[in-house]
Amino acid sequence: MGTDAGNIGTLHGPGVFREMELIATRRAHAAAVLRSATVNGAATMALSDLGSVAAGKLADLVVLDADPLVDLANLSHASFVFRNGHEFTPAELMSSLH
C-alpha cells in the first residue's frame, strides 16, 4: 500500500480505495491488502505503536457498515470514526473541512 498524496488530479483519500482494489485484482487476499495498509505500513516506518489495536497503542478506529474481507469496497462505507477517543460520524468529519 502506498499513497496517492501529491499526484496531480488525484483526490487525497479516495485514491487509497482504488489502490487497494487494484492490489486485490492481482490475487492478493483482502486481509493481505488491509495488512499492507496498517500493520505492515507501520512496521515499514518503524512505528510499533501504530498499525494494530491493542492496549497501550495509539488507535483511531473506523467502524464499517460491512465486512471489508468480503469486499474491499466496504472500506468506503463508514458508520463512525473514533479519533483521539471521540466518536464522529463521517458527515461530522466532512463538515469540519469546510
DODOLO-537571 format. One record per atom (N, C-alpha, C): chain; atom name; x, z, y. Coordinates in nm, 3 decimals. Each point is the difference from the previous one (the first is absolute). Layout:
BEGIN
+------+------+---------+---------+---------+
| unit | site |      c1 |      c3 |      c2 |
+------+------+---------+---------+---------+
|    A |   CA |       X |       Z |       Y |
...
+------+------+---------+---------+---------+
END
This chain:
BEGIN
+------+------+---------+---------+---------+
| unit | site |      c1 |      c3 |      c2 |
+------+------+---------+---------+---------+
|    A |    N |   0.086 |   0.000 |  -0.117 |
|    A |   CA |  -0.086 |   0.000 |   0.117 |
|    A |    C |   0.089 |   0.000 |   0.122 |
|    A |    N |  -0.026 |  -0.090 |   0.089 |
|    A |   CA |   0.077 |  -0.007 |   0.123 |
|    A |    C |  -0.086 |   0.038 |   0.118 |
|    A |    N |   0.008 |  -0.076 |   0.105 |
|    A |   CA |  -0.078 |   0.027 |   0.119 |
|    A |    C |  -0.036 |  -0.130 |   0.068 |
|    A |    N |  -0.110 |   0.002 |   0.073 |
|    A |   CA |  -0.037 |  -0.117 |   0.079 |
|    A |    C |   0.037 |   0.021 |   0.147 |
|    A |    N |   0.064 |   0.111 |   0.030 |
|    A |   CA |   0.035 |   0.032 |   0.138 |
|    A |    C |   0.098 |  -0.102 |   0.057 |
|    A |    N |  -0.032 |  -0.048 |   0.117 |
|    A |   CA |   0.090 |  -0.088 |   0.071 |
|    A |    C |  -0.020 |  -0.148 |  -0.024 |
|    A |    N |  -0.085 |  -0.038 |  -0.095 |
|    A |   CA |  -0.025 |  -0.142 |  -0.024 |
|    A |    C |  -0.097 |  -0.054 |   0.104 |
|    A |    N |   0.039 |  -0.103 |   0.071 |
|    A |   CA |  -0.085 |  -0.058 |   0.104 |
|    A |    C |  -0.129 |  -0.052 |  -0.063 |
|    A |    N |  -0.112 |   0.037 |   0.059 |
|    A |   CA |  -0.130 |  -0.045 |  -0.047 |
|    A |    C |  -0.057 |   0.079 |  -0.116 |
|    A |    N |   0.068 |   0.104 |  -0.043 |
|    A |   CA |  -0.048 |   0.083 |  -0.110 |
|    A |    C |  -0.043 |   0.135 |   0.056 |
|    A |    N |  -0.125 |   0.036 |  -0.024 |
|    A |   CA |  -0.048 |   0.131 |   0.045 |
|    A |    C |   0.065 |   0.109 |  -0.083 |
|    A |    N |   0.040 |   0.107 |   0.065 |
|    A |   CA |   0.056 |   0.114 |  -0.071 |
|    A |    C |  -0.110 |   0.064 |  -0.083 |
|    A |    N |   0.027 |   0.028 |  -0.122 |
|    A |   CA |  -0.097 |   0.067 |  -0.088 |
|    A |    C |  -0.061 |  -0.095 |  -0.100 |
|    A |    N |  -0.088 |  -0.093 |   0.042 |
|    A |   CA |  -0.067 |  -0.086 |  -0.099 |
|    A |    C |   0.097 |  -0.082 |  -0.084 |
|    A |    N |   0.114 |  -0.035 |   0.054 |
|    A |   CA |   0.098 |  -0.076 |  -0.077 |
|    A |    C |   0.051 |   0.076 |  -0.121 |
|    A |    N |  -0.003 |   0.133 |   0.005 |
|    A |   CA |   0.044 |   0.082 |  -0.113 |
|    A |    C |  -0.093 |  -0.024 |  -0.119 |
|    A |    N |  -0.130 |  -0.008 |   0.026 |
|    A |   CA |  -0.096 |  -0.024 |  -0.109 |
|    A |    C |   0.027 |  -0.135 |  -0.064 |
|    A |    N |   0.025 |  -0.101 |   0.082 |
|    A |   CA |   0.028 |  -0.134 |  -0.052 |
|    A |    C |   0.129 |   0.000 |  -0.081 |
|    A |    N |   0.102 |   0.071 |   0.047 |
|    A |   CA |   0.126 |   0.007 |  -0.073 |
|    A |    C |  -0.021 |   0.063 |  -0.137 |
|    A |    N |  -0.080 |   0.107 |  -0.007 |
|    A |   CA |  -0.027 |   0.065 |  -0.128 |
|    A |    C |  -0.072 |  -0.096 |  -0.095 |
|    A |    N |  -0.096 |  -0.076 |   0.052 |
|    A |   CA |  -0.071 |  -0.097 |  -0.082 |
|    A |    C |   0.096 |  -0.106 |  -0.055 |
|    A |    N |   0.092 |  -0.046 |   0.086 |
|    A |   CA |   0.096 |  -0.102 |  -0.044 |
|    A |    C |   0.094 |   0.054 |  -0.107 |
|    A |    N |   0.043 |   0.124 |   0.015 |
|    A |   CA |   0.086 |   0.061 |  -0.102 |
|    A |    C |  -0.076 |   0.008 |  -0.132 |
|    A |    N |  -0.127 |   0.037 |   0.006 |
|    A |   CA |  -0.081 |   0.013 |  -0.121 |
|    A |    C |  -0.021 |  -0.135 |  -0.069 |
|    A |    N |  -0.001 |  -0.110 |   0.076 |
|    A |   CA |  -0.018 |  -0.131 |  -0.062 |
|    A |    C |   0.121 |  -0.037 |  -0.085 |
|    A |    N |   0.111 |   0.068 |   0.020 |
|    A |   CA |   0.120 |  -0.023 |  -0.081 |
|    A |    C |   0.002 |   0.093 |  -0.121 |
|    A |    N |  -0.119 |   0.038 |  -0.042 |
|    A |   CA |  -0.021 |   0.082 |  -0.121 |
|    A |    C |   0.048 |   0.144 |   0.013 |
|    A |    N |   0.016 |   0.047 |   0.120 |
|    A |   CA |   0.031 |   0.142 |   0.019 |
|    A |    C |  -0.131 |   0.078 |  -0.011 |
|    A |    N |   0.000 |   0.103 |  -0.080 |
|    A |   CA |  -0.120 |   0.084 |  -0.015 |
|    A |    C |  -0.027 |   0.071 |   0.132 |
|    A |    N |  -0.125 |   0.026 |   0.031 |
|    A |   CA |  -0.037 |   0.066 |   0.126 |
|    A |    C |   0.074 |   0.132 |   0.018 |
|    A |    N |   0.019 |   0.075 |  -0.105 |
|    A |   CA |   0.072 |   0.127 |   0.011 |
|    A |    C |   0.144 |  -0.022 |   0.046 |
|    A |    N |   0.064 |  -0.105 |  -0.048 |
|    A |   CA |   0.137 |  -0.031 |   0.042 |
|    A |    C |   0.004 |  -0.041 |   0.146 |
|    A |    N |  -0.100 |  -0.074 |   0.044 |
|    A |   CA |  -0.008 |  -0.040 |   0.141 |
|    A |    C |  -0.016 |   0.123 |   0.089 |
|    A |    N |  -0.087 |   0.093 |  -0.041 |
|    A |   CA |  -0.020 |   0.122 |   0.078 |
|    A |    C |   0.126 |   0.086 |   0.002 |
|    A |    N |   0.068 |   0.009 |  -0.112 |
|    A |   CA |   0.127 |   0.077 |  -0.003 |
|    A |    C |   0.102 |  -0.063 |   0.094 |
|    A |    N |   0.002 |  -0.133 |   0.007 |
|    A |   CA |   0.097 |  -0.066 |   0.087 |
|    A |    C |  -0.026 |   0.031 |   0.147 |
|    A |    N |  -0.124 |   0.030 |   0.033 |
|    A |   CA |  -0.037 |   0.028 |   0.139 |
|    A |    C |   0.006 |   0.149 |   0.034 |
|    A |    N |   0.018 |   0.083 |  -0.099 |
|    A |   CA |  -0.005 |   0.145 |   0.025 |
|    A |    C |   0.128 |   0.067 |  -0.050 |
|    A |    N |   0.001 |   0.041 |  -0.125 |
|    A |   CA |   0.112 |   0.074 |  -0.057 |
|    A |    C |   0.131 |  -0.078 |   0.010 |
|    A |    N |  -0.002 |  -0.127 |  -0.041 |
|    A |   CA |   0.123 |  -0.079 |   0.002 |
|    A |    C |   0.049 |  -0.026 |   0.142 |
|    A |    N |  -0.092 |  -0.023 |   0.092 |
|    A |   CA |   0.040 |  -0.021 |   0.139 |
|    A |    C |   0.066 |   0.124 |   0.059 |
|    A |    N |  -0.058 |   0.114 |  -0.029 |
|    A |   CA |   0.058 |   0.126 |   0.049 |
|    A |    C |   0.137 |   0.024 |  -0.062 |
|    A |    N |   0.014 |  -0.029 |  -0.129 |
|    A |   CA |   0.128 |   0.020 |  -0.068 |
|    A |    C |   0.106 |  -0.094 |   0.057 |
|    A |    N |  -0.039 |  -0.124 |   0.029 |
|    A |   CA |   0.093 |  -0.097 |   0.056 |
|    A |    C |   0.056 |   0.049 |   0.133 |
|    A |    N |  -0.083 |   0.070 |   0.075 |
|    A |   CA |   0.042 |   0.049 |   0.131 |
|    A |    C |   0.053 |   0.143 |  -0.007 |
|    A |    N |   0.017 |   0.052 |  -0.122 |
|    A |   CA |   0.050 |   0.136 |  -0.023 |
|    A |    C |  -0.086 |   0.105 |   0.070 |
|    A |    N |  -0.133 |  -0.020 |  -0.005 |
|    A |   CA |  -0.095 |   0.094 |   0.059 |
|    A |    C |  -0.077 |   0.068 |  -0.112 |
|    A |    N |   0.062 |   0.098 |  -0.064 |
|    A |   CA |  -0.057 |   0.063 |  -0.118 |
|    A |    C |  -0.127 |   0.079 |   0.029 |
|    A |    N |  -0.026 |   0.032 |   0.127 |
|    A |   CA |  -0.121 |   0.076 |   0.032 |
|    A |    C |  -0.120 |  -0.093 |   0.025 |
|    A |    N |   0.018 |  -0.131 |  -0.016 |
|    A |   CA |  -0.108 |  -0.097 |   0.019 |
|    A |    C |  -0.022 |  -0.079 |  -0.128 |
|    A |    N |  -0.114 |  -0.069 |  -0.007 |
|    A |   CA |  -0.024 |  -0.094 |  -0.108 |
|    A |    C |  -0.087 |   0.048 |  -0.112 |
|    A |    N |  -0.023 |   0.130 |  -0.008 |
|    A |   CA |  -0.089 |   0.054 |  -0.103 |
|    A |    C |  -0.065 |   0.127 |   0.054 |
|    A |    N |  -0.099 |   0.046 |  -0.074 |
|    A |   CA |  -0.074 |   0.120 |   0.042 |
|    A |    C |   0.041 |   0.116 |  -0.090 |
|    A |    N |   0.050 |   0.105 |   0.062 |
|    A |   CA |   0.039 |   0.122 |  -0.072 |
|    A |    C |   0.013 |   0.113 |   0.101 |
|    A |    N |  -0.012 |   0.122 |  -0.048 |
|    A |   CA |   0.014 |   0.117 |   0.086 |
|    A |    C |   0.134 |  -0.005 |   0.072 |
|    A |    N |  -0.003 |   0.023 |   0.131 |
|    A |   CA |   0.121 |   0.005 |   0.080 |
|    A |    C |   0.044 |  -0.134 |   0.056 |
|    A |    N |  -0.067 |  -0.108 |  -0.037 |
|    A |   CA |   0.036 |  -0.131 |   0.051 |
|    A |    C |  -0.090 |  -0.039 |   0.116 |
|    A |    N |   0.052 |  -0.086 |   0.087 |
|    A |   CA |  -0.081 |  -0.056 |   0.107 |
|    A |    C |  -0.098 |  -0.099 |  -0.063 |
|    A |    N |  -0.125 |  -0.003 |   0.047 |
|    A |   CA |  -0.095 |  -0.093 |  -0.059 |
|    A |    C |  -0.110 |  -0.036 |   0.098 |
|    A |    N |  -0.016 |  -0.128 |   0.021 |
|    A |   CA |  -0.118 |  -0.055 |   0.063 |
|    A |    C |  -0.073 |  -0.069 |  -0.115 |
|    A |    N |  -0.128 |   0.023 |  -0.013 |
|    A |   CA |  -0.075 |  -0.053 |  -0.113 |
|    A |    C |  -0.109 |  -0.096 |   0.046 |
|    A |    N |  -0.021 |  -0.104 |  -0.077 |
|    A |   CA |  -0.109 |  -0.093 |   0.022 |
|    A |    C |  -0.094 |   0.014 |  -0.119 |
|    A |    N |  -0.127 |   0.032 |   0.028 |
|    A |   CA |  -0.101 |   0.012 |  -0.104 |
|    A |    C |  -0.074 |  -0.133 |  -0.005 |
|    A |    N |   0.008 |  -0.066 |  -0.115 |
|    A |   CA |  -0.056 |  -0.134 |  -0.015 |
|    A |    C |  -0.140 |   0.005 |  -0.060 |
|    A |    N |  -0.077 |  -0.106 |   0.025 |
|    A |   CA |  -0.134 |  -0.013 |  -0.055 |
|    A |    C |   0.001 |  -0.040 |  -0.147 |
|    A |    N |   0.108 |  -0.066 |  -0.043 |
|    A |   CA |   0.008 |  -0.049 |  -0.138 |
|    A |    C |   0.146 |   0.002 |  -0.046 |
|    A |    N |   0.019 |  -0.012 |  -0.129 |
|    A |   CA |   0.131 |   0.013 |  -0.064 |
|    A |    C |   0.090 |  -0.120 |   0.028 |
|    A |    N |   0.116 |   0.020 |   0.064 |
|    A |   CA |   0.091 |  -0.111 |   0.026 |
|    A |    C |   0.071 |  -0.050 |  -0.126 |
|    A |    N |  -0.003 |   0.080 |  -0.107 |
|    A |   CA |   0.060 |  -0.046 |  -0.125 |
|    A |    C |  -0.087 |  -0.106 |  -0.068 |
|    A |    N |  -0.128 |   0.000 |   0.034 |
|    A |   CA |  -0.092 |  -0.102 |  -0.052 |
|    A |    C |   0.014 |  -0.128 |   0.082 |
|    A |    N |   0.012 |   0.016 |   0.133 |
|    A |   CA |   0.012 |  -0.114 |   0.091 |
|    A |    C |   0.075 |   0.047 |   0.124 |
|    A |    N |   0.116 |  -0.059 |   0.026 |
|    A |   CA |   0.078 |   0.041 |   0.117 |
|    A |    C |  -0.074 |  -0.021 |   0.132 |
|    A |    N |  -0.099 |  -0.088 |   0.002 |
|    A |   CA |  -0.080 |  -0.020 |   0.121 |
|    A |    C |  -0.071 |   0.130 |   0.041 |
|    A |    N |  -0.019 |   0.090 |  -0.094 |
|    A |   CA |  -0.065 |   0.129 |   0.032 |
|    A |    C |   0.084 |   0.085 |   0.095 |
|    A |    N |   0.128 |  -0.033 |   0.015 |
|    A |   CA |   0.084 |   0.075 |   0.094 |
|    A |    C |  -0.048 |  -0.014 |   0.144 |
|    A |    N |  -0.071 |  -0.106 |   0.031 |
|    A |   CA |  -0.046 |  -0.021 |   0.138 |
|    A |    C |  -0.139 |   0.057 |   0.024 |
|    A |    N |  -0.048 |   0.081 |  -0.093 |
|    A |   CA |  -0.134 |   0.061 |   0.016 |
|    A |    C |   0.012 |   0.152 |  -0.004 |
|    A |    N |   0.041 |   0.057 |   0.111 |
|    A |   CA |   0.020 |   0.145 |   0.008 |
|    A |    C |  -0.127 |   0.070 |   0.047 |
|    A |    N |  -0.025 |   0.116 |  -0.057 |
|    A |   CA |  -0.111 |   0.086 |   0.045 |
|    A |    C |   0.049 |   0.099 |   0.105 |
|    A |    N |   0.115 |   0.060 |  -0.027 |
|    A |   CA |   0.058 |   0.100 |   0.089 |
|    A |    C |   0.151 |  -0.011 |  -0.003 |
|    A |    N |   0.061 |   0.050 |   0.105 |
|    A |   CA |   0.146 |   0.012 |   0.007 |
|    A |    C |   0.030 |   0.143 |   0.042 |
|    A |    N |   0.093 |   0.062 |  -0.071 |
|    A |   CA |   0.047 |   0.133 |   0.038 |
|    A |    C |   0.139 |  -0.016 |   0.058 |
|    A |    N |   0.014 |   0.038 |   0.127 |
|    A |   CA |   0.127 |  -0.014 |   0.070 |
|    A |    C |   0.033 |   0.132 |   0.066 |
|    A |    N |   0.118 |   0.052 |  -0.028 |
|    A |   CA |   0.042 |   0.129 |   0.056 |
|    A |    C |  -0.103 |   0.110 |  -0.024 |
|    A |    N |  -0.064 |  -0.004 |  -0.116 |
|    A |   CA |  -0.096 |   0.103 |  -0.037 |
|    A |    C |  -0.138 |  -0.016 |   0.060 |
|    A |    N |  -0.026 |  -0.111 |   0.070 |
|    A |   CA |  -0.130 |  -0.024 |   0.061 |
|    A |    C |  -0.067 |  -0.121 |  -0.063 |
|    A |    N |  -0.131 |   0.008 |  -0.017 |
|    A |   CA |  -0.077 |  -0.107 |  -0.061 |
|    A |    C |  -0.052 |  -0.096 |   0.107 |
|    A |    N |   0.015 |  -0.129 |  -0.024 |
|    A |   CA |  -0.048 |  -0.104 |   0.091 |
|    A |    C |  -0.073 |  -0.107 |  -0.080 |
|    A |    N |  -0.099 |  -0.061 |   0.062 |
|    A |   CA |  -0.061 |  -0.119 |  -0.058 |
|    A |    C |   0.081 |  -0.120 |   0.050 |
|    A |    N |  -0.005 |  -0.111 |  -0.071 |
|    A |   CA |   0.069 |  -0.119 |   0.050 |
|    A |    C |  -0.047 |  -0.040 |   0.141 |
|    A |    N |  -0.130 |   0.015 |   0.027 |
|    A |   CA |  -0.052 |  -0.034 |   0.133 |
|    A |    C |   0.062 |   0.087 |   0.108 |
|    A |    N |   0.019 |   0.129 |  -0.027 |
|    A |   CA |   0.064 |   0.089 |   0.097 |
|    A |    C |   0.143 |  -0.043 |   0.028 |
|    A |    N |   0.071 |  -0.037 |  -0.103 |
|    A |   CA |   0.138 |  -0.043 |   0.019 |
|    A |    C |   0.007 |  -0.130 |   0.078 |
|    A |    N |  -0.090 |  -0.093 |  -0.030 |
|    A |   CA |  -0.001 |  -0.129 |   0.071 |
|    A |    C |  -0.038 |   0.019 |   0.147 |
|    A |    N |  -0.094 |   0.090 |   0.028 |
|    A |   CA |  -0.043 |   0.020 |   0.139 |
|    A |    C |   0.112 |   0.064 |   0.084 |
|    A |    N |   0.092 |   0.069 |  -0.065 |
|    A |   CA |   0.110 |   0.063 |   0.073 |
|    A |    C |   0.103 |  -0.105 |   0.047 |
|    A |    N |  -0.010 |  -0.122 |  -0.051 |
|    A |   CA |   0.092 |  -0.106 |   0.039 |
|    A |    C |  -0.040 |  -0.067 |   0.131 |
|    A |    N |  -0.119 |   0.020 |   0.042 |
|    A |   CA |  -0.048 |  -0.067 |   0.122 |
|    A |    C |   0.041 |   0.072 |   0.125 |
+------+------+---------+---------+---------+
END
